[in-house]
Amino acid sequence: MGSGREHVQEKADAAIPMNTLSTPEGNTTPTWCVALPWVSEDDLEDALDWACGPGKVDCSPIQPRGVCYEPDTIVSHASFAFNTYYQQNANSDAACYFEGTATLTTKNPSYGKCVYSTLGSKSSSASAFSKYKPSSIGENTNEYSLDMRFKLNTSKENRVMSIEL
């Protein structure tokens, strides 16, 4: 019987850093862009404001009475806006950075009537995203939870080990 440390190492060996999960040419696996739940609310608010303003995202679904308004949290609203921007910009890694407040996942974050788009499901003109450049993932912690919607497990080396919806 192995120790817990071996189990963690086994998961770490199988982990793929999330900033490499963009869909390669010819790969049809969909990806979504979501907010990182451990970043500050101020940073998420700034990035959300950019996405809904200069980023030209239609943020009406996360407004009161919108289908994605609940849960009424900055992480949930930012995730919806970040993903919409990411999809409008052809799943470019640079379009899922938002000053280090976002990451990619292959797990569909849609819930109830709130459907997160995927590449090709909506058309919109792309806007410049020079302010947002790829970077590594944040804090040295092991687990994060977001409104019971997903759990993000990371290693001490900041590698995403798993995202559970």
C-alpha angles and dihedrals in degrees: 000000000000128000124251087253091063090050091053092047090050090054092045091053090054095045123111117204107249095228088069096055098096111131108265118221108282094018114116097191106125120230131197131201117228136177119258107243097214099059119100120276089234092057091046091048091052092050092045091051089052093048093049093043121031090009089063096222117160099239096176092108090063094048120097110293090016119131092247099039093102125100086047097211131127091235093054094045093045091049091055093047094043092051093048091052091046092051092046088055097054097260093293113174088227089058091062101054108081095179091311096308098112142056139184127254136181090210113096108242093197116126134182109328092341105101119187109215125236130208110299096013092101132024124217138143115269119240129206116277101184090132090062119065130169117270141160126280122270137240135028098244134120108221141019131182130201121197090311087291098109142351120216117205118194136179125234086260089063094251116145106240098183144339115213121195 
